[in-house]
Amino acid sequence: MDSDLHIAQRTRLLPIREISARLGLRDDEVIPYGDYKAKIRLEAIARLGDSRFGRYIVVTGITPTPLGEGKTVTTVGLAQALAHIGHRAACCIRQPSMGPVFGIKGGAAGGGYSQVLPMEDLNLHLTGDMHAVSSAHALLSAMIDTLMVKGNPGRLDPMKVTWRRCVDMNDMALRHIVIGLGGNGFPRETGFDLTSASEVMAVLALARSLPDLRQRLGRIVIGYTSQDIPVFAEAIKAAGAMTVLLKDAIMPNLLQTIEHVPAFVHAGPFANIAHGNSSILADEIALRCVDYVVTEAGFGADMGFEKFCHIKCRTSGRTPDAAVMVATVRAVKAHSGRYRVVPGQPIDRTIFEPSVEALREGLPNLEKHLENVAKFNLPCVVAINRFPSDSDDEIQALADAARAAGAFDVAVSEVHTKGGAGGAALAEAVVRACETQSANDGARSASHRARSASEGAGSFRFLYDLDWPIKKKIETIAQEIYGADGVTYEKPAATAIDALTRLGFANLPICMAKTQYSISHDPTRLGRPMGFRLPVRDIRLAGGAGFLTPLVGTIQTMPAFGRRPSAVDMDVDENGQVVGLF
């Protein structure tokens, strides 16, 4: 099979205005960026109104492995499959960070015959949103350090500045730095995060409108006074200029799949160090335009899916109709612990040899993730993303186990090699799941479809209330979602909890930052870890985004490149064509 790049480059794309017209968008609501991508004006939401909303499907997965489970492939392929069986559909995905693109994870456009195009644009600069976020973040950083020595309008204590810097590239040398040397400000320790981990990115993804974006930026806490009073971005008058930099970035980007299904690509928070979901605004437009909207939550059901439910759904007021869990034979086998599967290292090739026994040993991981979805009262369809090395016996054993563990249905997906046609059975299962959920919820009028998630309407449920104490919320996630015996709070975390409670920030949802490679905090603990306590070393406040981020274990908010990053294989040929990009 050809590479993703070759498949993408030989696909004939439709003009983006043709794609937008299929959605029912007007020309004056579409701002083209070239021939094949565009931004959609937010005015379209009010014009389309609240009279109808499509079904809302969230795609999650088992604990990821370096082998790749194909979650984005499934998200894109399911949207194509829904269109293939006669429904109007769209997908909503995040814009990838260029750090992983040039590192070892790869891109985020899907793959094979289930990609969002133009994939080179999507994986690189797209319409510049990532740079706008980085610039807005940098503007706030610069204003903080400059104004502290020129009047200090916020009365910031230089040693209590909490706002870090960001860049959209894996650069481990910037994790911990000292700034202000040579008489250029107050010397102090700080560091860089990946742009995807920036609170500005989280704000962009969760904002409901431009005024909401402006207000959220103003609520960013940049540090504290000597009396430990929080200082907001509004206090140094930075939020207005930050909004200026983001006024175009807030508009969702419209692209298309290989089969010309509309694809919204907007915002790019990671699920291990942020909330891991694409923007609310992209969903709001898509839900008004099509019958089925497929969105992806980052990493496993313990990560992006949990945050999708507790953070995104609470903020948007939308709850999903069904979930899809992506699993592969080889990933389940990897969770048996029999094979050496390490990021950036050669893969143990024996994992591709048929072994139902190894598969069964890894099944507890799948079973735990299905339990996690069930806790939110959602029907879950398991999509077995099939690879050529999978045996029929392994596929059958995986399907039987998924059904026994409570999956609503199971379907083998071949959207990577066959596009929408390869996901027809999956699409039909998802439609049935949505209809079942609808029946469980009772008659669903237009107003009911737009119900408020904060009221817990329908069968969907949250695992914690916002007015619970911080520790109770953290411990609920640790015990219910991760299976921990309890939580251990290091001194900085305990101090932060007391301070955040005293300052009135205890009623915010929780956005855990932990490894994606294990349900626990330890990336070496595969399968379904048991008998552990979750170590929380500190807690960061995201006042503008509206959540608290406990830092768990050794998680880093600035990743590093591997020994041989993907960047070494990339180039342009004599015709200016990109080569080596997946």
Backbone torsions as a table, in degrees:
resi	resn	phi	psi	omega
1	MET	NA	139.8	-179.9
2	ASP	-64.1	161.6	176.4
3	SER	-68.1	160.0	177.4
4	ASP	-55.7	-41.3	-177.7
5	LEU	-63.6	-43.8	180.0
6	HIS	-64.7	-41.6	178.0
7	ILE	-61.5	-44.3	-178.3
8	ALA	-64.7	-42.9	-174.1
9	GLN	-72.3	-20.8	178.5
10	ARG	-98.7	3.1	178.1
11	THR	-81.2	134.2	177.1
12	ARG	-84.1	116.8	-179.0
13	LEU	-89.1	152.0	173.7
14	LEU	-90.4	149.4	174.6
15	PRO	-55.5	141.3	-173.8
16	ILE	-63.7	-27.8	177.6
17	ARG	-67.7	-27.6	175.2
18	GLU	-69.1	-38.8	177.0
19	ILE	-65.5	-44.5	-178.8
20	SER	-66.3	-34.6	178.1
21	ALA	-64.9	-36.2	177.1
22	ARG	-62.7	-27.1	178.4
23	LEU	-82.0	-9.4	-176.3
24	GLY	84.6	18.7	178.2
25	LEU	-87.0	144.1	179.1
26	ARG	-83.6	157.2	-180.0
27	ASP	-59.0	-36.3	-177.7
28	ASP	-77.0	-3.5	175.4
29	GLU	-98.6	-0.5	-174.7
30	VAL	-118.7	127.2	176.6
31	ILE	-113.5	100.3	-176.8
32	PRO	-68.0	141.2	169.6
33	TYR	-115.4	84.1	-171.6
34	GLY	80.7	-158.3	-174.0
35	ASP	-87.4	-23.7	-165.5
36	TYR	-125.8	10.8	174.2
37	LYS	-149.1	155.1	-176.1
38	ALA	-155.6	161.3	169.1
39	LYS	-104.1	147.9	-178.6
40	ILE	-110.2	125.2	180.0
41	ARG	-66.1	142.5	-177.8
42	LEU	-68.7	-18.0	177.9
43	GLU	-60.1	-21.4	179.8
44	ALA	-62.1	-30.3	-177.8
45	ILE	-63.6	-48.3	-179.5
46	ALA	-66.9	-38.6	-178.9
47	ARG	-66.7	-39.1	-180.0
48	LEU	-72.5	-27.8	173.4
49	GLY	75.4	-170.6	-175.0
50	ASP	-115.0	22.1	-174.8
51	SER	-76.7	-23.1	180.0
52	ARG	-150.4	147.3	176.4
53	PHE	-139.4	142.0	177.9
54	GLY	-78.8	171.6	174.7
55	ARG	-70.0	149.1	-170.7
56	TYR	-121.1	115.5	-174.4
57	ILE	-120.6	129.6	178.8
58	VAL	-110.7	130.7	-179.4
59	VAL	-101.7	127.0	177.2
60	THR	-130.3	-165.0	-177.0
61	GLY	-163.0	178.5	172.4
62	ILE	-76.2	178.3	179.0
63	THR	-60.4	124.5	-174.2
64	PRO	-67.8	154.8	174.2
65	THR	-126.6	163.7	177.0
66	PRO	-62.8	-10.5	177.6
67	LEU	-71.8	-25.7	-177.9
68	GLY	85.1	124.1	-177.2
69	GLU	-97.7	-13.8	177.5
70	GLY	82.3	37.0	-179.0
71	LYS	-69.0	-43.4	177.2
72	THR	-68.6	-39.2	175.1
73	VAL	-55.2	-44.3	-179.2
74	THR	-68.3	-40.2	178.1
75	THR	-59.1	-49.8	-179.9
76	VAL	-67.4	-45.5	-178.0
77	GLY	-64.4	-35.6	178.0
78	LEU	-65.7	-41.4	176.2
79	ALA	-59.9	-42.2	177.7
80	GLN	-65.4	-39.0	-179.3
81	ALA	-66.7	-39.7	176.5
82	LEU	-61.8	-39.8	175.3
83	ALA	-66.4	-37.4	-179.0
84	HIS	-62.0	-35.3	-179.2
85	ILE	-93.7	11.8	168.0
86	GLY	105.5	12.1	179.7
87	HIS	-106.1	152.3	172.3
88	ARG	-81.6	122.8	-172.9
89	ALA	-140.2	161.4	174.9
90	ALA	-151.7	158.4	173.7
91	CYS	-118.1	152.9	177.5
92	CYS	-127.9	116.6	-178.3
93	ILE	-130.2	169.7	179.5
94	ARG	-87.6	157.0	171.2
95	GLN	-80.8	130.6	-178.0
96	PRO	-71.0	150.2	170.6
97	SER	-77.8	144.4	179.2
98	MET	-75.0	-14.4	175.2
99	GLY	-59.7	-59.9	176.9
100	PRO	-64.8	-31.5	177.9
101	VAL	-57.4	-43.6	-179.8
102	PHE	-91.5	-1.0	-179.7
103	GLY	-96.3	-120.3	-176.2
104	ILE	-120.7	-16.1	-176.1
105	LYS	-73.7	-34.2	-176.2
106	GLY	95.2	-170.5	-174.9
107	GLY	-85.2	-173.4	-176.8
108	ALA	-135.7	36.6	179.7
109	ALA	-101.5	5.1	-170.9
110	GLY	91.4	-156.5	180.0
111	GLY	-168.5	165.0	179.3
112	GLY	59.4	-126.4	-179.2
113	TYR	-99.4	20.5	173.1
114	SER	-132.9	73.3	-179.2
115	GLN	-124.3	156.6	168.4
116	VAL	-97.3	133.8	-174.2
117	LEU	-122.5	155.3	-4.2
118	PRO	-70.4	123.4	-173.8
119	MET	-69.5	-30.3	177.6
120	GLU	-64.2	-43.6	180.0
121	ASP	-65.2	-44.7	-177.4
122	LEU	-60.5	-41.9	-176.2
123	ASN	-79.8	-10.4	-177.9
124	LEU	-114.6	-105.3	-171.6
125	HIS	-94.4	-21.9	-176.0
126	LEU	49.3	-117.5	179.4
127	THR	-107.1	13.0	175.2
128	GLY	91.5	8.6	-177.9
129	ASP	-60.6	-42.4	-177.8
130	MET	-61.8	-39.7	178.8
131	HIS	-68.8	-35.4	178.1
132	ALA	-63.9	-41.1	177.8
133	VAL	-64.0	-46.6	178.6
134	SER	-59.2	-41.1	-178.5
135	SER	-68.4	-42.0	178.6
136	ALA	-64.5	-40.3	176.9
137	HIS	-63.0	-44.8	-179.4
138	ALA	-65.7	-35.9	177.9
139	LEU	-60.5	-45.4	179.1
140	LEU	-63.5	-41.4	178.5
141	SER	-59.6	-46.2	-178.1
142	ALA	-65.5	-40.4	179.8
143	MET	-65.8	-38.2	179.2
144	ILE	-59.7	-52.8	-173.6
145	ASP	-73.8	-28.0	177.2
146	THR	-75.0	-47.6	-174.5
147	LEU	-71.5	-21.5	176.6
148	MET	-63.8	-29.1	179.4
149	VAL	-100.7	1.2	-179.3
150	LYS	-129.5	58.8	175.5
151	GLY	109.2	-29.2	178.7
152	ASN	47.2	64.8	-176.3
153	PRO	-62.1	-26.2	179.5
154	GLY	-89.2	-1.7	-177.9
155	ARG	56.9	36.3	179.0
156	LEU	-66.3	138.9	168.8
157	ASP	-83.2	119.6	-176.5
158	PRO	-55.5	-27.3	-179.3
159	MET	-88.6	0.7	180.0
160	LYS	-122.6	23.4	173.8
161	VAL	-76.9	124.9	-178.2
162	THR	-103.0	-14.0	-177.2
163	TRP	-73.8	122.4	179.3
164	ARG	-98.0	-173.4	178.0
165	ARG	-109.4	171.5	-179.9
166	CYS	-146.9	157.5	175.3
167	VAL	-152.2	147.7	-177.0
168	ASP	-92.4	59.0	177.7
169	MET	-161.4	140.1	175.7
170	ASN	-66.6	113.7	-177.6
171	ASP	-144.9	85.6	-173.3
172	MET	-62.1	-23.4	-180.0
173	ALA	-66.4	-15.5	-178.5
174	LEU	-98.4	4.0	-178.2
175	ARG	-58.9	-42.6	179.8
176	HIS	-134.3	120.4	-177.0
177	ILE	-136.9	168.3	172.9
178	VAL	-118.5	129.7	179.5
179	ILE	-118.4	170.4	175.9
180	GLY	81.2	17.5	179.9
181	LEU	-76.9	165.1	177.0
182	GLY	69.8	25.2	179.0
183	GLY	79.8	12.1	-178.0
184	ASN	-101.2	68.0	179.3
185	GLY	101.1	-167.3	179.7
186	PHE	-87.6	117.6	175.3
187	PRO	-61.4	129.1	178.8
188	ARG	-159.2	159.7	176.3
189	GLU	-84.3	140.0	174.5
190	THR	-153.9	-155.8	179.3
191	GLY	-176.0	176.1	179.3
192	PHE	-110.4	142.9	167.9
193	ASP	-111.2	160.8	171.1
194	LEU	-66.0	144.3	-179.7
195	THR	-53.5	-34.7	178.6
196	SER	-62.4	-22.7	178.8
197	ALA	-93.5	-1.6	-179.6
198	SER	-66.2	140.9	174.8
199	GLU	-63.6	-28.5	176.9
200	VAL	-61.5	-39.3	176.9
201	MET	-64.3	-43.6	178.3
202	ALA	-61.7	-39.9	177.9
203	VAL	-62.8	-44.7	179.6
204	LEU	-58.9	-41.1	-177.4
205	ALA	-72.1	-28.2	-174.5
206	LEU	-101.4	-8.8	-177.8
207	ALA	-65.9	140.9	179.9
208	ARG	-96.5	-13.6	-178.0
209	SER	-168.8	172.7	176.7
210	LEU	-64.6	-44.6	175.9
211	PRO	-60.5	-37.4	177.7
212	ASP	-64.3	-40.8	176.2
213	LEU	-58.0	-47.4	-179.5
214	ARG	-59.7	-43.6	-179.4
215	GLN	-67.2	-40.8	-179.3
216	ARG	-65.3	-41.2	177.6
217	LEU	-60.7	-38.5	178.3
218	GLY	-66.5	-25.0	-178.1
219	ARG	-88.1	0.5	176.3
220	ILE	-62.7	127.7	177.5
221	VAL	-87.8	120.5	-175.7
222	ILE	-99.8	-12.0	-179.7
223	GLY	163.8	-161.4	-174.4
224	TYR	-138.6	155.0	174.3
225	THR	-77.5	176.4	178.2
226	SER	-65.0	-18.5	177.0
227	GLN	-96.4	13.6	177.7
228	ASP	64.1	31.9	172.7
229	ILE	-91.3	129.9	-177.6
230	PRO	-65.0	140.8	176.3
231	VAL	-111.4	126.9	-176.1
232	PHE	-98.9	158.5	177.0
233	ALA	-57.3	-30.1	179.0
234	GLU	-62.4	-31.5	-176.3
235	ALA	-65.3	-27.7	178.3
236	ILE	-106.2	14.5	174.0
237	LYS	56.5	43.2	179.8
238	ALA	-96.9	-23.7	-170.5
239	ALA	-63.8	-36.0	-179.6
240	GLY	-62.2	-48.2	180.0
241	ALA	-67.0	-34.6	176.1
242	MET	-62.8	-39.5	178.1
243	THR	-64.2	-37.7	176.7
244	VAL	-56.8	-42.4	-179.5
245	LEU	-69.7	-22.3	-174.4
246	LEU	-108.0	5.4	-173.6
247	LYS	-66.0	-27.3	173.8
248	ASP	-90.3	-34.3	-178.6
249	ALA	-63.6	-24.9	-179.1
250	ILE	-70.6	-18.5	179.0
251	MET	-80.1	126.3	-179.0
252	PRO	-61.8	150.2	177.8
253	ASN	-94.0	136.9	177.8
254	LEU	-111.4	126.1	174.2
255	LEU	-129.8	-159.6	-180.0
256	GLN	-145.7	156.4	175.5
257	THR	-86.3	175.8	177.6
258	ILE	-56.5	-31.6	-179.5
259	GLU	-98.0	18.7	173.1
260	HIS	67.2	25.9	172.1
261	VAL	-82.5	136.3	-179.2
262	PRO	-59.7	138.7	179.8
263	ALA	-134.1	121.0	175.9
264	PHE	-95.4	129.4	-179.6
265	VAL	-124.5	112.3	-173.4
266	HIS	-155.5	129.1	178.9
267	ALA	68.2	158.6	-174.3
268	GLY	-148.0	46.0	177.9
269	PRO	-72.0	137.8	175.8
270	PHE	-74.7	154.8	-179.8
271	ALA	-90.0	-16.1	178.3
272	ASN	-87.3	-27.3	-178.4
273	ILE	-123.2	3.8	175.9
274	ALA	-149.4	-160.1	-175.2
275	HIS	-89.1	-11.9	164.5
276	GLY	71.5	30.9	-179.9
277	ASN	-137.9	150.8	178.0
278	SER	-71.0	-179.7	-166.3
279	SER	-75.4	150.7	173.1
280	ILE	-63.2	-39.8	-176.5
281	LEU	-65.0	-37.9	176.2
282	ALA	-61.4	-43.6	178.2
283	ASP	-62.5	-41.9	-177.5
284	GLU	-61.1	-40.7	178.2
285	ILE	-69.9	-48.3	-177.0
286	ALA	-60.5	-43.6	-177.7
287	LEU	-62.3	-24.9	178.3
288	ARG	-86.3	-10.2	-172.0
289	CYS	-109.1	-24.4	-173.7
290	VAL	-134.6	173.7	-178.3
291	ASP	-84.9	-29.9	-178.3
292	TYR	-136.7	127.2	176.6
293	VAL	-115.3	123.7	-179.7
294	VAL	-109.5	119.4	178.6
295	THR	-121.3	158.4	-175.6
296	GLU	-116.0	132.8	172.9
297	ALA	-103.4	134.3	-170.8
298	GLY	-66.0	146.1	176.3
299	PHE	56.9	-145.6	-171.8
300	GLY	-88.8	-179.0	-178.9
301	ALA	-68.4	-14.2	174.9
302	ASP	-83.4	-10.2	-173.6
303	MET	-114.8	-97.4	-175.0
304	GLY	-60.3	-36.0	-179.2
305	PHE	-65.7	-46.3	178.5
306	GLU	-60.1	-39.5	179.8
307	LYS	-74.2	-33.4	173.4
308	PHE	-55.5	-47.2	-177.1
309	CYS	-70.5	-49.3	-171.6
310	HIS	-83.0	-25.7	-176.7
311	ILE	-109.8	-58.1	-175.0
312	LYS	-66.8	-46.3	-178.6
313	CYS	-64.9	-37.5	177.9
314	ARG	-63.6	-38.7	-177.1
315	THR	-75.6	-41.1	-174.9
316	SER	-82.1	-27.1	-173.2
317	GLY	79.6	10.2	177.9
318	ARG	-109.1	140.0	174.4
319	THR	-122.0	148.0	-174.9
320	PRO	-76.4	156.3	176.0
321	ASP	-88.8	-27.9	-177.9
322	ALA	-161.4	160.7	175.4
323	ALA	-120.7	151.8	173.6
324	VAL	-122.8	129.3	178.1
325	MET	-110.7	121.3	-179.4
326	VAL	-88.6	130.4	176.7
327	ALA	-138.6	149.7	174.6
328	THR	-128.2	153.0	177.9
329	VAL	-57.9	-47.6	-174.5
330	ARG	-69.3	-32.9	178.1
331	ALA	-69.9	-41.3	177.0
332	VAL	-62.2	-41.2	177.5
333	LYS	-63.8	-35.9	178.5
334	ALA	-60.6	-32.0	-179.2
335	HIS	-78.7	0.2	171.9
336	SER	-73.2	-21.4	-177.0
337	GLY	83.4	4.6	-178.5
338	ARG	-78.1	-21.4	-168.7
339	TYR	-118.7	151.9	174.9
340	ARG	-89.9	107.9	-179.9
341	VAL	-129.4	96.5	-173.6
342	VAL	-122.2	133.6	179.2
343	PRO	-54.1	130.6	176.8
344	GLY	79.8	0.1	-178.4
345	GLN	-113.2	156.0	177.8
346	PRO	-57.5	140.9	-177.8
347	ILE	-85.4	139.4	173.2
348	ASP	-66.0	109.6	-172.5
349	ARG	-67.5	-16.7	-179.8
350	THR	-68.1	-14.5	178.3
351	ILE	-65.2	-21.7	-179.5
352	PHE	-87.8	-3.0	175.7
353	GLU	-84.5	138.9	-177.3
354	PRO	-57.3	133.4	177.0
355	SER	-160.8	95.5	177.6
356	VAL	-64.8	-33.0	179.6
357	GLU	-62.5	-46.3	178.5
358	ALA	-63.6	-39.1	178.8
359	LEU	-60.4	-45.7	-178.7
360	ARG	-63.3	-33.2	179.3
361	GLU	-68.5	-24.9	179.8
362	GLY	-93.2	-5.9	-175.1
363	LEU	-62.7	-29.4	179.1
364	PRO	-54.0	-28.5	177.6
365	ASN	-64.7	-48.0	177.0
366	LEU	-60.3	-43.7	-177.3
367	GLU	-61.8	-40.5	179.5
368	LYS	-65.9	-41.3	179.7
369	HIS	-66.6	-36.3	175.2
370	LEU	-64.8	-38.6	175.0
371	GLU	-60.1	-40.6	-179.0
372	ASN	-62.3	-43.5	178.3
373	VAL	-65.1	-41.3	-178.4
374	ALA	-61.9	-29.3	179.8
375	LYS	-61.2	-23.7	179.4
376	PHE	-95.1	7.5	178.0
377	ASN	60.8	46.8	177.4
378	LEU	-118.2	138.2	171.5
379	PRO	-69.8	137.2	-175.7
380	CYS	-125.5	122.6	175.0
381	VAL	-96.6	127.5	176.8
382	VAL	-89.0	123.7	176.3
383	ALA	-101.5	112.6	176.4
384	ILE	-87.2	104.5	-179.3
385	ASN	-77.2	106.4	-169.9
386	ARG	-84.3	140.1	174.8
387	PHE	-117.6	155.9	-177.6
388	PRO	-57.8	-28.3	-177.5
389	SER	-79.4	-8.6	-177.9
390	ASP	-73.2	133.6	176.1
391	SER	-88.4	157.9	178.6
392	ASP	-61.9	-37.2	179.5
393	ASP	-64.6	-39.8	178.1
394	GLU	-65.8	-43.6	178.6
395	ILE	-59.7	-45.3	-178.7
396	GLN	-64.8	-42.6	179.8
397	ALA	-63.4	-39.5	178.8
398	LEU	-66.9	-42.8	179.8
399	ALA	-64.5	-43.8	179.9
400	ASP	-62.2	-42.1	-179.5
401	ALA	-65.5	-39.8	180.0
402	ALA	-63.8	-42.6	178.7
403	ARG	-65.1	-42.4	179.4
404	ALA	-63.5	-28.1	-179.2
405	ALA	-85.8	1.3	173.7
406	GLY	108.7	7.0	177.7
407	ALA	-60.9	139.4	176.4
408	PHE	-60.8	-42.1	178.0
409	ASP	-161.7	168.4	178.6
410	VAL	-133.7	137.4	177.7
411	ALA	-140.2	137.5	174.0
412	VAL	-79.9	130.5	-177.9
413	SER	-112.1	131.1	175.6
414	GLU	-127.1	39.6	-177.3
415	VAL	-69.9	-23.2	179.4
416	HIS	-64.7	-42.1	-176.4
417	THR	-96.3	-22.6	-173.2
418	LYS	-122.4	1.0	-180.0
419	GLY	66.5	-149.9	-176.5
420	GLY	-56.4	-38.1	-179.8
421	ALA	-60.8	-31.4	179.6
422	GLY	-76.4	-3.1	178.8
423	GLY	-120.4	15.3	-176.4
424	ALA	-59.2	-44.9	179.7
425	ALA	-63.7	-38.6	177.3
426	LEU	-63.7	-44.9	179.9
427	ALA	-61.0	-42.6	-179.8
428	GLU	-65.0	-38.2	178.0
429	ALA	-66.0	-38.9	179.6
430	VAL	-67.0	-39.8	176.7
431	VAL	-60.7	-43.0	178.2
432	ARG	-63.5	-39.6	178.9
433	ALA	-62.9	-42.9	178.7
434	CYS	-63.5	-40.7	179.7
435	GLU	-66.6	-37.3	177.7
436	THR	-65.0	-43.1	178.3
437	GLN	-63.4	-38.8	178.6
438	SER	-62.8	-42.3	179.1
439	ALA	-65.1	-38.2	178.8
440	ASN	-65.8	-33.6	-178.7
441	ASP	-81.2	-10.5	-177.1
442	GLY	88.7	-171.0	-179.3
443	ALA	-60.5	132.3	-174.5
444	ARG	-114.4	92.2	175.5
445	SER	-74.0	172.4	179.5
446	ALA	-59.1	-39.9	179.7
447	SER	-69.3	-33.5	178.2
448	HIS	-68.9	-36.0	179.1
449	ARG	-62.8	-30.2	-179.1
450	ALA	-96.6	26.5	-175.7
451	ARG	-59.3	158.9	178.5
452	SER	-86.2	125.5	178.4
453	ALA	-64.5	-27.4	-178.1
454	SER	-65.1	-20.1	179.0
455	GLU	-88.8	-6.6	179.0
456	GLY	65.9	31.0	-175.9
457	ALA	-64.0	158.4	178.7
458	GLY	69.8	-159.7	-176.8
459	SER	-89.4	-13.4	179.1
460	PHE	-62.5	142.5	179.6
461	ARG	-141.5	153.5	172.6
462	PHE	-95.7	159.0	-179.9
463	LEU	-92.4	-16.1	177.3
464	TYR	-145.5	155.2	175.2
465	ASP	-94.0	148.8	-177.9
466	LEU	-66.4	-26.9	-177.7
467	ASP	-84.6	4.1	174.2
468	TRP	-69.6	154.4	174.3
469	PRO	-60.5	154.7	-177.2
470	ILE	-56.0	-47.1	-177.3
471	LYS	-62.3	-38.2	-179.2
472	LYS	-65.5	-37.8	178.5
473	LYS	-67.7	-45.1	178.5
474	ILE	-61.1	-44.8	-177.0
475	GLU	-69.3	-30.1	175.8
476	THR	-64.1	-45.5	177.7
477	ILE	-64.4	-44.5	-177.8
478	ALA	-60.3	-43.2	-175.1
479	GLN	-85.3	-43.5	-176.3
480	GLU	-77.0	-41.9	-174.9
481	ILE	-93.0	-42.7	-176.6
482	TYR	-91.1	-22.3	-176.8
483	GLY	81.4	21.5	179.4
484	ALA	-72.7	154.6	175.3
485	ASP	-77.1	-22.8	-179.0
486	GLY	174.5	-171.1	-177.0
487	VAL	-126.4	136.7	173.7
488	THR	-109.7	124.2	-177.6
489	TYR	-102.6	118.4	173.9
490	GLU	-71.1	164.8	-172.3
491	LYS	-56.0	-46.1	179.2
492	PRO	-59.0	-35.9	179.6
493	ALA	-68.9	-43.6	179.3
494	ALA	-62.9	-41.2	177.8
495	THR	-63.5	-42.4	-179.8
496	ALA	-63.6	-41.3	-180.0
497	ILE	-61.1	-45.0	178.9
498	ASP	-61.5	-43.7	-178.0
499	ALA	-68.3	-44.4	-178.7
500	LEU	-64.5	-37.5	177.4
501	THR	-66.0	-45.0	-179.7
502	ARG	-62.8	-34.2	-176.7
503	LEU	-87.0	-1.3	175.1
504	GLY	90.7	20.3	-179.6
505	PHE	-104.7	13.6	-174.6
506	ALA	-74.9	-16.0	-175.0
507	ASN	-91.7	20.4	179.8
508	LEU	-94.8	152.8	174.6
509	PRO	-69.0	167.9	-175.0
510	ILE	-105.0	134.8	178.1
511	CYS	-124.8	88.0	-175.6
512	MET	-63.5	140.6	172.1
513	ALA	-114.8	109.8	-177.8
514	LYS	-151.6	173.7	179.2
515	THR	-61.8	145.3	175.8
516	GLN	-89.7	-10.9	-172.0
517	TYR	-88.7	0.7	176.7
518	SER	-150.7	150.2	173.0
519	ILE	-66.3	-25.8	176.8
520	SER	-86.6	-166.9	176.9
521	HIS	-87.7	-10.8	-173.2
522	ASP	-104.3	111.9	-175.4
523	PRO	-62.7	-15.4	-179.8
524	THR	-86.3	-9.3	-178.9
525	ARG	-92.5	101.9	-175.2
526	LEU	-89.9	-177.7	176.6
527	GLY	65.5	-128.4	178.8
528	ARG	-119.4	89.6	-176.8
529	PRO	-61.9	143.2	176.3
530	MET	-138.6	164.1	176.3
531	GLY	68.5	42.3	178.9
532	PHE	-136.1	157.2	171.9
533	ARG	-110.4	141.6	-176.5
534	LEU	-85.7	118.9	179.3
535	PRO	-87.7	119.6	176.5
536	VAL	-105.3	114.8	-173.5
537	ARG	-92.2	-23.5	179.2
538	ASP	-165.8	170.2	177.4
539	ILE	-137.4	127.6	177.3
540	ARG	-102.6	143.7	177.1
541	LEU	-96.9	127.4	171.6
542	ALA	-113.3	82.7	-174.0
543	GLY	-66.8	-34.6	179.2
544	GLY	-74.8	-45.0	177.3
545	ALA	-68.5	-32.1	177.2
546	GLY	89.4	43.9	173.7
547	PHE	-154.8	167.5	175.5
548	LEU	-109.5	138.2	-177.5
549	THR	-115.9	99.8	171.6
550	PRO	-72.8	132.6	176.4
551	LEU	-92.8	117.5	-171.1
552	VAL	-107.5	130.1	176.8
553	GLY	63.0	-134.0	-175.4
554	THR	-105.2	20.1	-176.6
555	ILE	-56.8	138.3	177.9
556	GLN	-111.9	139.8	177.5
557	THR	-93.2	4.4	170.2
558	MET	-130.1	104.7	-179.8
559	PRO	-69.8	173.0	177.4
560	ALA	-122.8	156.9	171.2
561	PHE	-71.6	155.4	173.2
562	GLY	-82.0	-175.7	-178.7
563	ARG	-61.0	-35.6	179.8
564	ARG	-132.7	85.9	-177.9
565	PRO	-65.8	154.8	179.7
566	SER	-60.1	-22.9	-178.1
567	ALA	-57.1	-29.2	-176.6
568	VAL	-68.4	-16.8	-178.9
569	ASP	-98.3	-1.0	-173.9
570	MET	-98.9	147.0	-179.6
571	ASP	-167.7	-177.6	169.2
572	VAL	-121.6	144.2	-179.9
573	ASP	-86.6	-174.5	-175.7
574	GLU	-65.4	-16.4	178.9
575	ASN	-98.1	5.2	179.9
576	GLY	83.5	7.7	178.7
577	GLN	-80.9	139.6	176.2
578	VAL	-70.3	135.7	175.5
579	VAL	-129.0	154.4	176.1
580	GLY	80.7	7.5	-179.9
581	LEU	-93.2	81.4	179.0
582	PHE	63.1	NA	NA
